[in-house]
Every structure is written in C-alpha cells, then in structure tokens.
Amino acid sequence: MSSLEIRDYSRYAARMLTSRPALAEALPELAAHPISETWLAQRFAALAGGDPADPRVDEAALARALRLMRAETMCAVMQRDLDGRAELPEVTEAMTLLAEFSIRAGLTVIGRELQAIHGIPMTPDGHPQTLAVVGMGKLGGRELNVSSDIDLIFLFEDDGDTAPPPGAQGGGGGLRLLSNHEFFTKLGRKLIGALSELTSDGYVFRVDMRLRPNGDSGPLVCSLPMLEEYFYVQGREWERYAWIKGRVVSEISSEPARRIERQLASLVQPFVFRRYLDYGVIGAIRALHEQIRHEAERRARAKPARINDIKLGRGGIREIEFSAQVFQLIRGGQEPELRVRPTLAVLGVAARRGWLAASVAAKLSNAYLFLRRLEHRIQYLDDAQTHILPTTPEDRLAVALAMGFPDETSFMTVLDEHREFVAEQFDEIFADKAKAGGAAGQGDCECPPQLWSECLADETQAADLAAQLTRLGFTDAAGSLERLRAVWTSSRYKALNETSRSRFALLVQRAVEGASGTPEPDAILARLLDLLSAISRRSSYLALLTEYPRALDRVLHVLDGSRWAAGYLIRHPQLLDELLDDEALAAPFDWPAFKDQLRRSLNGHGAEGNVEVQMDILRRAHHAEVFRILLLDLQGALSVEAISDRLSELADAIVDVTISTVWPHVTSRHRDVPRFSVIAYGKLGGKELGYVSDLDLIFLYEDDDDRAPDAYAALARRFVTWLTTHTAAGTLFDVDLRLRPNGLSGLLVTSLESFRQYQFREGGANTAWVWEHQALTRARFCAGDPEIGAAFEDIRAQVLASEREAVPLAQEIVAMRRKVLDGHPNPTPLFDLKHDRGGMVDIEFTVQYLVLLHSGAHPALLRNAGNIALLREAARLGLINEPLAEAAAAAYRIYRKKQHKLRLDGVEAARVPAGDVAEERAAVSALWSEVFGAAEAG
C-alpha cells in the first residue's frame, strides 16, 4: 500500500497524516528501513534538542518528543506491514524497542530532575540504587502489539534514604531528602505520566500496573525483600504464569542496574520454575482460563460484537499462549532451554524435544502468526486497544483485504479453521481428564468411600472394612487394611495441604479399585501406597496422576509387572511424566539424536558450567531412557538380548557425553579435545548390560605432552565422580576399575603404549595374566577418541590371536573357574543360574577359551558378538560339537531370561529350583566336559 492507501485503510493514519503534513512527506523515508535503536536515539535527539542525558532536555521536551516518535513509528510500521515488507517479528520488535527507549529516556530525564531536588537513593551500605522497571506480558516477551498497553512493575533494591551527590555544594543542605520508597514512588508516578497522559500530541503508551504485588491495593514500587516475601507467602499460580515473561526493560548497563537484575533473577526463577515437574499448574491455568473465558462471554452477552474476540475468545491468542507456556511451568525447572519468553520460541522447544508433535507445533505457530497479524490490522484502524473483529461490513472487508483475502467469506473460513484447531489443542491439553473418566480415572470410583475415611481410625470398623476389601478380591484383606490405616494416620498425610489431601484421597480410592483387578491385589496396593507416600509432598506428581488417569493405569501395569520396576519408579518419581508420552515410547532409539539433545541441554541456559545442574540433567536423561526400555520390556516388545543391547547403547551414549562435559571442568587440561578413551569390559563390553549392572571400565590416552598423565588422571577421577555421585536426581552407575593394568595397584589411566606392552608381556614382571586376556575377549571401545579406540581394537585383536598352547591354557581357565565357584558359595538347594556348575559362567569361560586358543587361525572369533553367536561360530568352524553348541546356546538364552525375570522381581541372587533347568544344566556340563575334560582330569 502507498501512504494514500494507508490513509484510506486507517482512520488513525488519516488523522496523523492530515494534521501533520511533514509526517506525510517524511513517511516514505521513515518506512524505508525497519525501526532500530539507533534511529530512535537519533530521532529523539532531533525532536528534544539533545539525548536524554543532556541537562537541556526537560520533562516537557521528553513528553513531546516521545509522542511525536510514537506517531512516526506507528505510521512507518503500519506502512511496512501492510505493503508486505515487515513480517510480524519486525512489527513487534519495533514497538518493543520504542517502549524500552521511552522508559529508559523517561527514567534518565525524570530521575535527573528528582535527584537534583531529593538526592540519590542509596543502599544501607552506601551504594547508589536505581529503579528497575520490569516489563511483563507482551513487552517482556518482545511481542508488543501496535496499540498495546504496557504492563510494568517498579522495583528497587532495598530500603534506605536518599543522600546528597558527591561534591554537592554546602554538603547538599538544600536538598529535601526522602526515603528510597518515597523517591522511587515519585519517579514511578512521573514516568507513568510521561508515557500515558493524553496531550495535544497524543500519548506514548497506556501503562498498566495491576500485575505488581497485591495489584491496585499494593504500593506502586516494591523493594526486593518485599517481593521475595510476597512470592513466598502470597504468590499465586497465575502470577507464576505472568512472571514467565517478566524482563528488566530499564537500562542494565550500570552497576546498580546489573546488581538488581541479578538479585531479581535469583528470586523469580525458583518462583516461576519449580524444581520438579509441576503438573499442578494445569488445573491452575485451566481455572484462570475459565475465568477469562467467562468474563469474555459475559462481555459478549452485554455487547454481542465481542463474540469475535480473537485474543480472549475460544481458539484465540491467549489459548495459544497458555498451550505453550504450560510446558514452561511444568518442565522449566528441569529444562533450562524452556526459560525463554517468546511464544513461538517455546513452541519450537516443545516440538524439538518431542513434548508436542511437530505438526501440531507448526499449526499452532501458523495460527499464532495469523491471529497476531489480524490483531494489528484491527488495531491499525483506530489505534484502539481492541482484539474484536469490526462490526461494520466496510471495516470487515477492509481487514479481510489487508490480510490478503479477496473477500470476507474466504477470510472468515480460514480464521475459523485456525480458531477451531487452537481450541481443540487447548482442550486436549487442559480438559479435566479426571472428570472425563476412563479406566482408573472414572469419576464414579467403585472403591467404597469408607476405605479411605475416618473409619480407618475406628477399630470397631475393622471387620467391616476387611470384608469390603475381600469382596474387591484382596486375599490378605487384614494386611491391606493395615497398610491403608498406616498411611491414613501417618504424619506425612496429615501434613498435606487441602488440595494435596484431596488429590491423594482420590488416588488412594483409584489405587484400591485398580489393584483389585490385578492377579496380586495386595502386593500391588502396597506398592501403590508406597509410591503415593513417596510423592505425596510433591503436589505436582499427585496432580499428574489425577489430571491423567491413563498415567495411573500405566503405573498399575508397571507395579504389577515388576517389583524392581516399582522400586525404580518410587526412587525416581519424575519418571511418571514418561508414562504420558506414547510417541516417545513407540519411537525407534536414535542415540546420535539423544546425545545431541543431551549436549544442548547440558550447554543450555542455566546449565553450562553448573556442575550440579549438569549432573542432574545426565541422570534424568538416563533414567528416562532406562524407564522407556523398561516399559517396552514389560509390554513384551523387546527380547532379553535387545534389552541388553539398548541398555549398553544408552550407557555408551552417557559415557561419551559425560567425557566431553567433564573435560572443560578439569583445571589442568592442556588441550581443547582430550586424547582419551574409555574401554568397556564385562557386561558393558559384551553388550549384556542389565538394569542394575555396574560398569567395568579402563581409561587409555595417547598424548606426548608432559602434562597429559596428570590431566587425564584428573579427568578420569572427575568422570567417575560424575557417574557415581548420588545427587537429588539419583545416581548413574557404579564403576569398577579393577580390570585396568595391575588392578587396584595400577595407575588410574594408562598410555596406549603402556597398555600394549602390558598385554604383550613386554614389561617383565609387569604383564597381563591369562584371566586378563579372558576379560579382553569381552572388551571394546566405548567412548572418547575414536583413533585411540581403533588402536585398542587392533591391540585386542593381536593379543587374542597370539599363539597359545591348548593344555596350559585349559588348565589355567579351569583353575580360574574353581576360584570363581569358591568365591560364590551357594548354601541353598536352589541352582544359581550364573555361578553354579553347569551355569552361565561355564558357558562364558568355554567361549573365552575357544577365542584365546583359536582366533589366530579363525579371525571370525575375534568379533565381540556375544556368547551365543560365538558358540555357533565355533561349531561352524568345527571346533566343538555342533549339537552340544546349540544346546548350550539355548541354555544360555534360557538362563538369561530367567535371570532377567528374577531381577525384575527384585531377587538379587538369580537362583531357581534345580529341576526347572535340569536339561539345560546337563547340556552345559556336557559341553564343558568335551572342552575341559582332559584339563580337569589332569
């Protein structure tokens, strides 16, 4: 559009351009480029006769210059927007820059004049103070619309009094000193007037101060100690939502400003972003939105035109903002990258992390852009702070044309499509699923209400309550009743607030009902009560299970499927969140993408350089993936071998990311990227890792720098600490380093050349034993420098392929087998699947013997392919009897399945009745006799 067309479209533009011919003449040049900070500063100086710091610029010059600048900015932005040169981000950034400049200029001019009369506000310890102006809402998010008011909060550092400036004439005796609160109140009131008072030149911005502590009834300015107390004592859920976008918009270059900004951030972050996943906020936002929607509907009934409110109405801008910011309130305490302000940025993070489907995020973003562009076109008409579609046919057609549509009908069709999609997504997120019912979440719970009531404390009611439990299918009704009574009378339950107790009560009733339908209702109820007790003080988890009954169904499935899984969930209740993510559960494992995302989180806002935060991020990521594998395991979707493969791949990824994260924390590091590798032995090396396996590791380096040994030893120590330390998020792994050269008496890290010499027995007495070569059969490069990893694999292959005499080798392995047996006595009549004769260790030692003896002639045996594959390979090569090999391989698979099931049931020693595996034991013993019979006889 040309300026004439803008005049035709906007009655506001018509008034401005008609009353100010100079503006009409200058508009093409003003609209030639986006509005910038530099242009604003230059234009202010030209209109006011100097920059804000110039003593010649007084309040009158300030007020007039800002109002003229506002008109020029509006017309320039309007033209660029309507003729297609400015996208939405440019428009909102231009208005945000204007607001920031206006606030900073006002504080400079008015503050200078007030200080000349009252002196400088000081802290009690004698440091100058400044007024921090916090922009909330659209201003804080840099999303200001063209006719928006600005939501502000005025803060100052601490109580105290003003003092004369240094070098004041006569010691400042002529000043009228004030308390800091009085001074900043004057400054705040004058700033509001400078921005919002309507003069012959118009206004700059309407100012809304209602978001300050206690709203209109609270003081205009607030000290940080007062704000802290308010957050702690009175802060409400909707205020957490509001403060997400809170941002200091006054100057932040001076030391007093930087000081208050730092202190403010330390107060706001824990108030807004809770340490744990916070599902309680869903109900709070739902209630807030219902209030907003009811108010919008009330206004619409009084004035039917308001039915088309594109901001507050159904499917409007506010619903998109709520849909995005709920992710921040729930997860922002654990996910620093969510601590951003713009709505589109939040949607982008949610899509990238898989919390919101990418297609949904894209459609919400498109709807947001459409509605915000529409909002501006509505406001351009009269520079009115409105979000309601015009009522006259002429204006509605003009808006439709300005949106790029040929007529009103096609425009309304697209608008309705956007609003319907937004409303559907909002309802999907915020619908009260507990009331909607479904499975364990049915509103008409069948659990008799007496089973969670004062009746539990009445001994005379015990027989009747037990009978009710029996009717529900509980076989140990007395025991289950006692567990319910213990929780009801516990101090932990009694200490809950009213909301949490209500949620807890509902969940207990659902727990009784859900457990009653399982094969072991008493055990499942006990596990559920343990879980609820563990999470009872974290109201967000109680909210999650009440908001999402489907999650409670899955909890029942987990608790029913595995005692170990129940304990894991109780230890890590944040994993309840994973029960909601169907897409993540079904998605293929993508470890490169997992590592990339984990590194982004570790290096993101609030995490980089913070050891405690980074350690917790690693643990939460690991626990989430372990739980995902566990859920698939309980569904029967993964074989035992596949479970071990996934757990081993996960461990590799965690080890790799940990190395790169820990290295920058090593103060003695001498290079940007360490020449350092982690080698995995044992279960991890053989890719047979279980849920609770420790990691057998050694550390190798190849670096001629004199500082290298000390630097890599420091890296190894810190690396082990990061894996093994128990933090608020739990632990990662136990680490066993005894397989390094010379065991516990050896160096923590080994140079590649020293490792080679040790393995080839070139170091005199300092050489590897046969059992160390046995261990090497299951070793592999895990993480770190790939060149060192490749060199290790070459050394491994050469060592294993070395020529050996059969009889001495067999005798040494038989002797080692006896030591292992003696070290794991089994006093029970049960068969130990791993350590007893005919068990898993016999198979593993047999495979290791075959690899050490024959891999020189048969390189295929060098592959770290697992015991079953290597047994079959040895049989194919004619090294052992094929039927015996197949029978032993089948036995090994059965042993692993039984061991896995026992581990899931929480049994530490994997022992079964001997008769259950008599056939498998005989097969393994037969293979052992064929391979080692002569050595044992000798």
KEKOLTI-800082 format. One record per residue (C-alpha): x, y, z; residue in three letters. Coordinates in steps of 0.1 Angstrom, whole numbers, plus 5000, padded with zeros to 4 digits. Layout:
// KEKOLTI-800082
XYZALA/...
// end
This chain:
// KEKOLTI-800082
500050005000MET/501150364994SER/500750625020SER/497550735004LEU/496150375007GLU/497250365043ILE/495350685049ARG/492350515033ASP/492750205055TYR/493450355088SER/491450635103ARG/494350685128TYR/496850725100ALA/494450965082ALA/494351185112ARG/498051185117MET/499051245081LEU/496351515077THR/497251705108SER/501051665103ARG/501951735067PRO/505651695075ALA/504951345086LEU/503151255054ALA/506051395034GLU/508651205055ALA/506850875056LEU/508450715026PRO/511850775040GLU/510750675076LEU/509350345062ALA/512450265040ALA/514150065068HIS/513049885100PRO/512850085132ILE/516050055151SER/517550165184GLU/519950395165THR/517150565147TRP/515150615179LEU/518050775196ALA/518851005167GLN/515251095162ARG/514751175199PHE/517851395199ALA/516551585169ALA/513051635184LEU/514151705220ALA/517251915213GLY/519551655228GLY/519851305241ASP/518151205274PRO/521351265294ALA/521551625282ASP/520551865310PRO/518752085285ARG/516151805279VAL/513451855305ASP/510151665311GLU/508251885287ALA/510751815259ALA/510751445268LEU/506951415267ALA/506651595233ARG/509551405216ALA/508351065227LEU/504751135215ARG/505951255181LEU/508250955178MET/505350725186ARG/503250865158ALA/506150835133GLU/506950485144THR/503250375142MET/502850515106CYS/506250375095ALA/505550025109VAL/501950035095MET/503150105060GLN/505949845061ARG/503549585075ASP/500649655051LEU/502749665020ASP/504449335029GLY/507949455038ARG/507649375075ALA/506949035090GLU/505349005124LEU/508748985143PRO/509849315129GLU/506549485139VAL/506649365174THR/510349435178GLU/509849795166ALA/507149855192MET/509249685219THR/512249905211LEU/510050215212LEU/508750115247ALA/512250035260GLU/513650365247PHE/510750565261SER/511050405296ILE/514850455297ARG/514750805284ALA/511950895309GLY/513950745338LEU/517050945328THR/515351275324VAL/512951255354ILE/515551085376GLY/518051365370ARG/515451625379GLU/514351445411LEU/517951385422GLN/518651755419ALA/515851815444ILE/516051505467HIS/519451355463GLY/520551005452ILE/518850685466PRO/521350475485MET/521550125499THR/522150095537PRO/525850015529ASP/526250335508GLY/525850215472HIS/523650415447PRO/520350255438GLN/518350265406THR/514750195397LEU/514349865378ALA/511349865355VAL/510149515348VAL/508249465316GLY/505649195318MET/503449035292GLY/504049125256LYS/506649385264LEU/508649135285GLY/508448875257GLY/509449135230ARG/506049075214GLU/504449415219LEU/501549485196ASN/500949815179VAL/498249955202SER/499149765233SER/499349905268ASP/502549805287ILE/502449605319ASP/505049735343LEU/506349665378ILE/508649905396PHE/511349755418LEU/514249895439PHE/516949715457GLU/516449785494ASP/515150035519ASP/517250335528GLY/517350705522ASP/518550955495THR/521851125501ALA/523451435485PRO/525651355454PRO/529351355460PRO/530751715459GLY/527351875464ALA/527552245473GLN/527152315510GLY/527051945516GLY/523651915500GLY/521952105528GLY/519352245505GLY/518051905494LEU/514751765506ARG/515951415514LEU/513451125511LEU/513250755519SER/514150545489ASN/510550425488HIS/509250785486GLU/511850875459PHE/511050585437PHE/507350635441THR/507650985428LYS/509850865400LEU/507450595391GLY/504450825391ARG/506151085369LYS/507250805345LEU/503750685341ILE/502551035334GLY/505351095309ALA/504250785290LEU/500450775293SER/499051125298GLU/497051235268LEU/498251575254THR/497751755222SER/500551535208ASP/498751225219GLY/500250965243TYR/503150715241VAL/501850405259PHE/499050335282ARG/500550195314VAL/499049905334ASP/500549845369MET/498049585381ARG/500549295380LEU/502549435408ARG/502449265442PRO/498849305457ASN/497749475425GLY/496049815427ASP/495949785465SER/499749745467GLY/502450015468PRO/503450155434LEU/507050055439VAL/508349745457CYS/511749655473SER/513349325465LEU/512949195501PRO/509249285499MET/508949105466LEU/510748795480GLU/508348775509GLU/505348825486TYR/506448545464PHE/506948315494TYR/503848395513VAL/501248515488GLN/502448435453GLY/499648275433ARG/499748035403GLU/498648305378TRP/501448525390GLU/503948245381ARG/502448255347TYR/502748625344ALA/506348635356TRP/507448395329ILE/507848695306LYS/509048935332GLY/512149115320ARG/514049425331VAL/513449685304VAL/515149975321SER/518850025315GLU/521049735326ILE/524449875318SER/525250055351SER/526449865382GLU/523349935403PRO/521149805374ALA/523249495369ARG/523149425406ARG/519349445409ILE/518849245377GLU/521048965392ARG/519148975425GLN/515748975408LEU/516648675386ALA/517548475418SER/514148555432LEU/512048495401VAL/513548175388GLN/512647955417PRO/509148115420PHE/508348055383VAL/510247735376PHE/509747475402ARG/512547215409ARG/510246925400TYR/507846865371LEU/504847075380ASP/501646925367TYR/499647115394GLY/499847415371VAL/497447255346ILE/494547295370GLY/495647655379ALA/495847755342ILE/492547585335ARG/490847785362ALA/492448105351LEU/491348045315HIS/487847965326GLU/487748295345GLN/488948485314ILE/486548295291ARG/483648355314HIS/484448725316GLU/484748735278ALA/481348565274GLU/479848805300ARG/481049095280ARG/479848935247ALA/476348895262ARG/476349265271ALA/477849365237LYS/477349085211PRO/480149225189ALA/482649095215ARG/481848735205ILE/484648775179ASN/487448845204ASP/490548705187ILE/492548735218LYS/490448615247LEU/487748425228GLY/487748055221ARG/490647955199GLY/492248295204GLY/495748425210ILE/495548365248ARG/494847995243GLU/498047955222ILE/500048135248GLU/498647915275PHE/499247605254SER/502947705250ALA/503647835285GLN/502247525303VAL/505347345291PHE/507447615308GLN/505647595341LEU/505647215342ILE/509147155329ARG/511047485332GLY/512647395365GLY/514447095349GLN/514747215314GLU/516747545312PRO/516047585275GLU/512447645282LEU/513247965301ARG/512648175271VAL/509948435267ARG/508548455231PRO/505648215225THR/506948085192LEU/510348005207ALA/508647805234VAL/506647605208LEU/509847545189GLY/511547395220VAL/508447185228ALA/508447045193ALA/512246985192ARG/512146795225ARG/509146585214GLY/506746715241TRP/504546855213LEU/504146695179ALA/506046895153ALA/502946915131SER/500847055160VAL/503547305169ALA/503747415133ALA/499947465131LYS/499847655164LEU/502647875152SER/500947945120ASN/497648025139ALA/499648255162TYR/501148445133LEU/497848475116PHE/496048605147LEU/498748845157ARG/498848995121ARG/495049015123LEU/495249185157GLU/497549455142HIS/495249515113ARG/492249565137ILE/494249805158GLN/495649995128TYR/492050115120LEU/491750355150ASP/494850295171ASP/492550135197ALA/493549865221GLN/491049615208THR/491049255197HIS/487549235184ILE/486749205147LEU/485049525134PRO/481249515132THR/480749725101THR/480749545067PRO/483149815053GLU/485749765081ASP/485449385080ARG/486049385042LEU/489049615047ALA/490549385073VAL/490049085050ALA/491749265021LEU/494649375044ALA/495049005054MET/495448915018GLY/492048765011PHE/489748864982PRO/486648885003ASP/485248855039GLU/483948495034THR/487248345025SER/488948535053PHE/486448415079MET/486848055067THR/490548055073VAL/490148245106LEU/487647985119ASP/489847695108GLU/492747845129HIS/490547915159ARG/488947565158GLU/492347395157PHE/493747615186VAL/490647545207ALA/490947165200GLU/494547165211GLN/493847375241PHE/491147135252ASP/493446845246GLU/495946985270ILE/493747145296PHE/490546935296ALA/489746795330ASP/490646435322LYS/489746315357ALA/486146425352LYS/486246285317ALA/486745945332GLY/488245635317GLY/489745325333ALA/491345405366ALA/490245765363GLY/486545715363GLN/484645975382GLY/482345715398ASP/485145525415CYS/483845185427GLU/486145185458CYS/483845215489PRO/484445555504PRO/484845415539GLN/488145255528LEU/489645605529TRP/487845785557SER/487845835594GLU/486645475596CYS/490245365593LEU/490945515627ALA/488045325643ASP/488944975654GLU/485344875656THR/485044925618GLN/487944695610ALA/485944375603ALA/483544555580ASP/486444735561LEU/488344405557ALA/485144235544ALA/484844515518GLN/488444455507LEU/487744085505THR/484744155482ARG/487044355460LEU/489344055456GLY/492044125482PHE/493343795496THR/495243955526ASP/492444195535ALA/493744245570ALA/497244325558GLY/495944565531SER/493744735556LEU/496644785580GLU/498644945551ARG/495745185544LEU/495445265581ARG/499145335584ALA/499045585555VAL/495845745568TRP/497245805602THR/500745905591SER/502146245599SER/503146285562ARG/499546255550TYR/498246475578LYS/500746745569ALA/499446785533LEU/497547095524ASN/493947075514GLU/494447045477THR/497146775480SER/495046575505ARG/492046585481SER/494146455453ARG/495846195475PHE/492446065487ALA/491146035451LEU/494345845441LEU/494045605470VAL/490545525460GLN/491545465425ARG/494545265437ALA/492245025456VAL/490044995426GLU/492844945402GLY/494744695423ALA/491644495428SER/491744395392GLY/495244255392THR/496443905400PRO/498244025432GLU/496044305445PRO/497544315480ASP/501144345467ALA/500144605440ILE/498244815466LEU/501244805489ALA/503444925460ARG/500945195450LEU/500745325486LEU/504545335488ASP/504645535456LEU/501945775467LEU/503645825500SER/506945895482ALA/505446155460ILE/502846305485SER/504946615493ARG/505446685456ARG/502046815447SER/502846825410SER/503046445409TYR/499746405426LEU/498346645401ALA/499846445372LEU/498146125383LEU/494746305389THR/495046505357GLU/495946205336TYR/494145885347PRO/495845705318ARG/499145755336ALA/497745585367LEU/496745295345ASP/500245265333ARG/501645295368VAL/499444995378LEU/500844805348HIS/504444885359VAL/503844795395LEU/502044475385ASP/504844375361GLY/507944405383SER/508844465419ARG/512144615408TRP/510344855384ALA/508144955413ALA/511145045433GLY/512745235404TYR/509645445399LEU/509445515437ILE/513145625437ARG/512645835406HIS/509045965406PRO/509846225379GLN/509645935355LEU/505845945359LEU/506046205332ASP/507345945308GLU/504045755311LEU/502246025291LEU/504546015261ASP/503145755236ASP/505145885207GLU/508445855226ALA/507645505237LEU/506945395202ALA/509845585185ALA/512945405175PRO/516045455196PHE/518245725180ASP/521345755201TRP/523146025180PRO/520046245183ALA/519846165220PHE/523446275225LYS/522946595205ASP/519846685226GLN/521646595258LEU/524646815249ARG/522347105241ARG/520647075275SER/524047055293LEU/525247365275ASN/521947555276GLY/520847855296HIS/521347795333GLY/523247475329ALA/526647555312GLU/529347545338GLY/527047455367ASN/528247105378VAL/525247025400GLU/522747115373VAL/524646925346GLN/524946615368MET/521146615374ASP/520546665336ILE/522646355329LEU/520746155355ARG/517346255344ARG/518146175308ALA/519545835317HIS/516645745340HIS/514045845313ALA/515645615287GLU/516045335312VAL/512345365321PHE/511445375284ARG/513345045279ILE/511644905310LEU/508144995297LEU/508844825264LEU/510244525284ASP/507144495305LEU/505044505273GLN/507044215259GLY/508244435230ALA/511944355235LEU/513844035238SER/516443995266VAL/519244045241GLU/517544355227ALA/517144505262ILE/520844455269SER/521744605236ASP/519644915243ARG/520944955278LEU/524544915266SER/524045165238GLU/522545405264LEU/525545365287ALA/527945425258ASP/526045755250ALA/526045865286ILE/529845795290VAL/530645975257ASP/528646285267VAL/530046285302THR/533646285290ILE/533046595268SER/531146765295THR/533646695323VAL/536846795304TRP/536147175305PRO/535947145343HIS/539446995345VAL/541647295355THR/544847115344SER/543647045309ARG/546147135282HIS/544147105250ARG/540647165238ASP/539746805230VAL/541246525251PRO/543146245235ARG/541446005259PHE/539245695256SER/537045475278VAL/537345105272ILE/534444885284ALA/534844535298TYR/532444285314GLY/528744325309LYS/529044665291LEU/531944535269GLY/529944225259GLY/526744435255LYS/524944225281GLU/524244515305LEU/521344475328GLY/519244745346TYR/521544745377VAL/524844635362SER/527944835371ASP/530444945345LEU/533844775342ASP/536045035326LEU/539645125319ILE/541045455306PHE/543545495279LEU/545245805265TYR/547745885237GLU/549346225243ASP/553146315245ASP/552546635264ASP/554346625298ASP/551146745314ARG/549046475299ALA/549246205327PRO/548146445354ASP/545346605332ALA/543946265322TYR/544146125357ALA/542146435368ALA/539646375340LEU/539246005350ALA/538646095387ARG/536146365379ARG/534446135353PHE/534045855379VAL/532646115404THR/530146235379TRP/528845885372LEU/528845765408THR/527846065430THR/524346055444HIS/522546385437THR/519046495441ALA/518246325408ALA/519845995419GLY/522945815405THR/524045695371LEU/526345395375PHE/528645215399ASP/532045195383VAL/534644915387ASP/538144995376LEU/539844675388ARG/540444545353LEU/543044815345ARG/546644705341PRO/547944595376ASN/544444625390GLY/543944845421LEU/547644895424SER/547945025389GLY/547745375375LEU/544145515371LEU/544945605334VAL/547245415311THR/549045535280SER/548245335248LEU/551845225245GLU/552045105281SER/548744915276PHE/550244745246ARG/553444645264GLN/551444515293TYR/549144295272GLN/552044155251PHE/554044085283ARG/556844315273GLU/557244475307GLY/559044205326GLY/557044105357ALA/554544385349ASN/552444175325THR/548844065319ALA/547643735334TRP/545543485314VAL/542443595332TRP/543043945319GLU/543243815284HIS/539943635292GLN/538443965302ALA/539844115269LEU/537643885249THR/534644095261ARG/536344435259ALA/535544705233ARG/536045075227PHE/533145255244CYS/533645635241ALA/536145915236GLY/538845955210ASP/538045715181PRO/541645695170GLU/542645555204ILE/539645335202GLY/540745195168ALA/544245145182ALA/542844955212PHE/540844725189GLU/544044645169ASP/545944565201ILE/543044355213ARG/542944155181ALA/546644095181GLN/546643985218VAL/543743745214LEU/545143605182ALA/548543525198SER/549643165196GLU/548842965228ARG/549342605239GLU/546042435245ALA/546742235276VAL/548342505298PRO/545642755287LEU/542842505296ALA/544442435329GLN/544642805338GLU/541042865328ILE/539842555348VAL/541742685378ALA/540143025375MET/536742865372ARG/537342695406ARG/538243025421LYS/535043185409VAL/533042895422LEU/534742915456ASP/534143285457GLY/530443245452HIS/529242975475PRO/525642865473ASN/524342725506PRO/520842675493THR/519342375474PRO/518542615445LEU/520542635414PHE/522542955409ASP/522043035372LEU/525243225370LYS/527843075393HIS/526942705399ASP/528542435377ARG/526542405345GLY/525642765347GLY/526343085328MET/529943115339VAL/530742775324ASP/529542895290ILE/531343225292GLU/534643055302PHE/534242805274THR/533743075248VAL/536743275262GLN/538942965259TYR/537942905223LEU/538643265214VAL/542043265231LEU/543042935215LEU/541742955180HIS/541243325169SER/544743335154GLY/543643075129ALA/540043185128HIS/539643575129PRO/535943545129ALA/536143455166LEU/537643805174LEU/534243965169ARG/532744085202ASN/529443925191ALA/528243775223GLY/528443425237ASN/525643265217ILE/526943395184ALA/530543285192LEU/529442935203LEU/527642895169ARG/530643035151GLU/533042785169ALA/530642495159ALA/530542615123ARG/534342615123LEU/534342255136GLY/536042355169LEU/533242205191ILE/530341965186ASN/527542145169GLU/524641985187PRO/526342055220LEU/527042415210ALA/523342465200GLU/522142315233ALA/524542525253ALA/523542835234ALA/519842755240ALA/520642705277ALA/522443045279TYR/519443215264ARG/517043045289ILE/519343135318TYR/519443495308ARG/515643515305LYS/515243355339LYS/517943575354GLN/516243885339HIS/512843795352LYS/514243735387LEU/516044075386ARG/512744245376LEU/511044065406ASP/513744225428GLY/515643905436VAL/519343975440GLU/520643615437ALA/519343455405ALA/518543105418ARG/515842865407VAL/514842505416PRO/517342275401ALA/514742065384GLY/513542365364ASP/516742375344VAL/518042015347ALA/518141975309GLU/519942305303GLU/522442235331ARG/523241895316ALA/523842045282ALA/526242305295VAL/528042035316SER/528441815285ALA/530042105266LEU/532342175294TRP/533441815297SER/534141795260GLU/536242115261VAL/537942085295PHE/537541725305GLY/541241645300ALA/542341955318ALA/540141875348GLU/541241515349ALA/544941625348GLY/
// end
